[in-house]
């Protein structure tokens, strides 16, 4: 066991008010020149009356130093990806994002492009989109790609939309009304098909961590439109009989949609095509090293078979042998999932990352991620008190992550997984992401040590878990009252349960506080 030690860490703590509350009427960060002299007309006169605001926007008024000071203080109160060991953010595949890729997306040659520019003036970015589509076709084994979806959820929704349109075209939409998924596939694999009007049937795992073929056959039938399945699931368990699953669905006439969000342990080893998928999606803002961005700006690479290509969102990028062009034509298309070509900054970063690694480099990513995870798993299970692994007896192996349980710790000490989560902040670690729904595993914890982390990083993280769990058994109140080194102590409620309490704008904040 490594020597247990704790970094001398404490986040900055600022009594920082909302920027609107700091507003000083008349203060300015920048003064814009009067454009009316050069234009020969007041710009306001060019705006139709129906589009003019009735009053000026209510924005904070501060000088530049105050604005800079405010946001720097907030950044100091945040544990960011670039100086934190983010192993705890499992299912998010938090990995190092090469900083040279940030130079690419911040270059004015890209950053100042306009989506309505004529194609002949945007050949560079159209070529990047087209070329990366060819790469993603190779990675997935499928025949066509769209980058329009702005994240994993939109990618799954886009595939659900394609599936719906496919059955409409075949005249079977009224018959093919059911989608099969597994309860431990990503929750959006249920939510997205439901949003498109499908009835969702969820299969539960056996003792080996995945459903049985018999359970699948019991629900497959003439109403089956398809199966939405994540493999491996967030538990880290890979379904070894996935091809049998897909064949059962195919025999019934349904299609397979494979969620490849947990792809970091599969690069160069398994492709969606070999799994039997008709459609899949990858998250470029996860496994492909574009920053996660806290729910955006993400990008899902939606990949489909040749039969389904005509249904992909528009526009598409084409190449006629001489020039690249934007193709809006497609009467069978599901239309737009989001604006234009999607989040192209994520595409550029992912393209640069893949090109820098090459085929063998990508495989090394997967092998290293699996090695890191299994090294961490051995240490956690052997050295951390009160922790266990779900489906350990019949499925002892894991790929890129593990869903552990602190159930024993909670029963023995009263310290929950969320209490451990809070105390991790005192060691300088980002608290782990509560992406565990549905809560099949009690007191869940899902770390993911991607290929970016060294052995020392993993050891430091596991040593913190060891110390926290030892404290839970010897000084439980110390863990229950954590954190101590963060900018704030515990909130009474970590989550907002009443939507009316959300304050997404200054106007709503004032209204909710009786100031409007």
N, C-alpha and C positions, 0 to 999 in steps of 0.2 A: 504494500500500500504506500502511495506517495505521502510525503510529509504534509500534514494538513496546515495550511497557512491561508490567511485572508489578506487581500490587498488593503492598503490604507486608502480606502475609497470614500468619497462623499460628493454627491452631486451638488452643483451650485444651487443656492436657494435665494430667490429674489421675490420680494413682495411686489409682484408685477401686476398692475391693473390692466384691464382691457384697453386696447389702443384707442377706442372711441372715448373712453373716460379720460384719456390723457389729452384729448383734443383741445387746442387753444385757438379760438376764432381769429382768423387773419393770418395764422402761421402758414407758411408754404414750403414745400420741399423743392419745387421747381416752378419757374415762371415761364409760361408759354407765350411766344410772340403773337401779336395780333395778326392773324392770317388774312384779314379782310383787305389790307392795303395791297398785298401782292395779288390776291384773287380778284380784287376789284369789286367784291361783293361780300357782304356778311355771310359766313358759312351757314349761320342759322336760317337764312332766308332760302337756302337750297333744300332744307328738310321739309317735307310735307307736314302740314299742320297736324294731321292725325298721328304722326310719329313723334311729335315733340312731347317732352316731359312737361307736366303741369308745374313741377317745382324742381329745383336743383337736387341732385342726389345727396343724401345725407352721408358724407364721408368725413373721416377724421382729418383734422387740420394740424399738421405738425411739421417742424423743420426737419431736414435730413438727419442731423445727428440724433434727434429723438427717435426717429423711425429706426435707424440702424441700431441704436442702443436697445430698443424694445425687442427686436427680433433676435439680436445676439444673446440677450438675457434668456429668452425663451429657448434658444438652441442649447444654452448651457444647462438648462433644466431637463434636457432630453437625452436619453441614452441612444446615440445614433449607431447606425450599422458599421460605420468605418472605424469606430474605436471600441466596439463591443464584441464579445464572443456571443453570437446569436444562435447558439446551438438549440436553445430552448424554443425557438420559433419554428417548431416542427410543422410539417405540411406546407410551410411557406418556402422551403428550400432557400434559406438565406445564405448566399455565397458572395464571395468577393466579386465586385463589378469593376473590371479594369478601368482605370481613370483615363487612359487614352481614348476610350470609347466615349467618354463625356466630352472630349475635345471635338470629336466628330459631330455629335448632335448639337453642340453649341456653336459650331462654325456657322457664320452668317450665310454661307452657301447653302446650308440646309435650313437653319433657323429662320431665315427671312423668306423662304419659299412661301408662295400663296397657293392654296389648294385649287384656285380657279385659274392659275397660270396656264397659258397654252402649252400643250404637250411638248412642242418643239423647244420650249425654254426650260423644260424640266426633265430632260432625257437622263440625267444622272440618277435622280431619285427613282425614276421609273425603272431604270436598269437594276438598281439595288433590289427593288420589290420583286421584279421578274426573276432575277438570279437567285434570290433567297427562296422564292417559291420552288425553284428547281431543287435546291438543297433540301428543303422540307419534304418534298416529294420522295427524295431518296431516304431521308431519315424515317419517314412514316411508312414508305412502301406503297403509298396511295398515289392517286393520279392527278389531283388538282388541289389548290390551296388558296385560302383567302385569309388576309391579315386584318380584316375589317373589325372583327369583334374586339372590344376593349378590355377583355379580361377573361378569366376562366368561366365565370358565370354566363357572360355573353356568348362565349364559345359553345357552351353546352346548349344554351337557348338557340343559337344559330343552327346547331345540328338538329335540335327538336323541330325547328321551323322547316328545315330541309326534309326531314322525315315526314312531317305533316303534308308538305306539298307533294312529295313522292306518292303518298297514298291517295291524295286527291286526283293526281294525274292518272292513276291506275283505276280510279273509280271505286276504291275500297275504303275511303275515309270513314264512312259510316260503320263499316265492319271492323276495321283495325283500330280499335280504341284503347288498347291496353299496352302499357309499358312495364317491363320487368326491370327491377334493379335490385341491388343488395343493400341491406340496411347500413352497411359500413362503407358503401361507396359515398362519394362526396354528396352532401345533402342537396346540392343543386341538380344532381342527377335525378332526383325526384321532383324538385321544385320546377325546373325548366319544362319538362314534359307536361307537368300539371298545368303550367301557365298556358301551354298550347292546347289544353283541353283533353289531354290523355288521362285515363285512369291509371294510377301507379300501383304496382304490386311489388312489395319489398320482401326479399328472401333473407332469412336470418342464418347466421353461421352455425355450423356444426362444431364439434370439439376441436376440429383441425383449423378453425378460423375462417372457413368459407363454406357457402351452402353446398348441399349435395346435388348431384344430377337428378336424383329422384324428386327432390323438392322443386327443382326447375321444371321437370316434366309434368308435375302436378298442376302447374299454372299456365303452361304454354298451350295455345290452341288457336282456333280460327280468328280470335280477337287480338292476337298478339301482333302489335305493330313493330316491336323491336325490344332490344335490351340495352340499357344504359349501365355500363359497368366500369368501375375504377379498378385497375390491376397494375401494381399492387395497391391495396387499399391503404388508408392512413395508418393502419396497424403495422404496416411493413410486411404483411403476409402476402405472398404471391400465390395466386390461384393456379396450381399446376395443371388443372384440367380445363383451362379456359377454352381451348379449342373444342372440347366436347360440349361446353356450354353454348358456344356460338353455333355449332352444328345442329344442336337441338332447336335453336331459334330459327336458323336458316331452313331447316326441314319444314318448319311450320309456316315459312314464307316471310318471317320477320327479318329485320336488319339488326346489325350490331353496331352500337355507338360506344367506342372505348374512350374513357376519360384518361388521358395520359399526363395529367397534372403531376403525378408522382413519378416522373420519368428519370430522375437523376441517377437511379441505379440500373437503368436499362440502356443507356446510350451504347450503340454498337453491339448490343447483345440481343435485344428483342425489338422487333418493329411491330407497328399496329397491323400491318398486312399479315404477318405470320401469326398474330393472335386471331386472325379471321375478321378483323374489323372492316365495316363498310364506311365508317366515319370515325374520326377521332379529333381531339384538339390537344395542343401543347400550350403551356403558359410560357411565353417568351420572357415574362417578368419574373420567372422563378428559375427553372432549370437552365435557361439559356442566358443567365447572368445579366439581364437588364434589371435594374433595381426594382424591388417589389413595389415600392411607392405607396404602401398603406392603402390598398384598394384602388390604385391607379397612380400614374398612367400605365396601365397594363396593356398587354396584347395577347390574344389567343390566336395561334395558327390553326385554323380550321381546315382539316384535310379530309377529302372524300374520294370515293371511287369514281371511275370514268362515267358510270351510269348516272351518278348524282351531280356531276359537275355543273350541269345547266341550271341547277337550283341555287348555286352559291350566290351570296350577296353581290350586288353591283355597287360601284364599278369594279372591273377587272383590268389588269395590265396585260397587254398583248405585245407581241413582237412580230413584225412582218418580214424580218430578215434584214431590214435597214434601219428601222426606227421603232421606238417603243411608243405605245399610245394607250389612252384610257378608253375602255370599252364599256359603255353604259347599256348596250343592247343586251337583252336577255328576257324574253317574255315569260320564261318559266321561273326566273329568279325569285327568291323570297324577298327581294328588295334590299333596303338598307337595314343593317343592324345598328350601325352608328354612322357618323358623318364620314364622307370621303373614303380614304383608304385605311382609316383607323389610326392608331398611335404609332406613327412611323419612327419616332425616336427609339422606341423599343425594338423595332425591326432593325434599325441601323446598329444598335448595340449588339443584338443577338447575331446579326450577320457578321460583324467584326469578330465576335467571340468564337463563332464556329470556324471562320476562316483562319483564325490564329491557331486553332487546335488541330484541324484536319481530322480525317477519319480515325486514325489511331489515337489521337489526343482525346477525342470524345469518348472512346472506349475506356481510356485511362481514367477519365472523370468518373464513369460509373464504377469501375473497379475500386478506385480510391474511396468513393462514397460508401460502398459496401464494406470495405475494409475498416474504415473509420467507425461505421455504425456497429459492426460486430465487435470491434475492440472495446468500444464504449459499453456495449451491452454486457460483455463479460465482466467488466469492472463494476457496472451498476448492480448486476444481479448478485455478484459475490461480495460486494463491500458496502452497499447502501442498505441500512436497516429499514425494515418496514415497507420495502418495495417489491413488487412482483411483476411478472409479464403475462399478459393474457394469452391463452391458448399455448402455453409453454410446453406442455407434455407432448402434444401431437403435432405441433408446428413450432419446433424450437428455433428454426432459422428465420432470419429477417433480412430484408434487402437494405433500403436506405434509411429507414427509421423504425422506431418501436413505439407501440403504445403500452406504456407501463401503467401500473396502478399503485397508488398510495393507500389502498384500502386498509391494509394491516397497520400501517402507521397511524391512520385515523382511529381505528378501533383500539389500538394500544395506548395512544397518547392524547387523542382529541385534536391533533394537528392535521389539518386537511391539506389536500394538494394545493389549494389556493393560499393557504398559510405558507407553505414552502415557497410558492410563487412569489409572495410578497417579500420574503426574507432574501431571496436571490438578489433583489435590488441592492441589499447591503454589501454584496460581494462584487458589485459593478456589472452585473449581468442584466440584460433585458429580461423582464418577466416572460414566462412562456405563454405562448398564444393558446387561448382556450378554444382551439378548433377541434372539438371532440364530439360534436353532435352527430347522431344522438348519443346520449350518455349510457351506452351499453356497458362500458368498462367503468366501474366505480372509481372515484378519485383519480381521474386520468391525468397522464403526463406523457407528452409525445415529443421528445427531442429528435433533432435531425442534424447530425454532424456531417455536413457536406464535404466535398473534396477540398474545400478552402481551408479547413481547420487542421492544424498540426497536432501531433501527439501531445505536445505540451498544452495546447488549448483544451483538448479533450480532458486531459488529466486535471487541469485547473477547474474545469466545470464539474467533473465528477467529485473532486475533493470538496468543493463547496456543498454538493448534495450530501456527501458523507457527514460533513460537519453539521449541517442543518438538521439532518435526521438524528444525529447523536444528541444535539441540543433538544430535539423534540422529546427524546426519552428521558433526558436528565433535567432540562429546564424548559418545559413546554411553554411557559408564559413568555419566555424570551422570543420564541418563534411566533406565538399567537399575537404578540404586540408589534411585530416588525411591519414595515421597515423603519430603520433608524437613520439611514444615511441618504435618504431621498429628499427631494425638495418639499414634499408634503408627506404627512402620515396617511393612514388609511382613510379612504372615503367610506361613509356609512353604506353606500350602495355603489358597487363597481359598475353597475349597468343601469341605464335608464329604462324603466319598465312602462312608464306612461309617456306616450309620444308627445303629449302636450307640454312636457317639460323640456323638450328639445329646443335649443336656442341656436338656430343655424344662421341667424342674421341679428344685427344690432337692434333692428326694429322689434323683432320677436323677444330679444332679451329685455328690452325696456318694457314691453307689454307684460311679460311674465313677472317683472319686478315692480309692476304698478307705476312705471315712470312714463308710459306713453299716453 
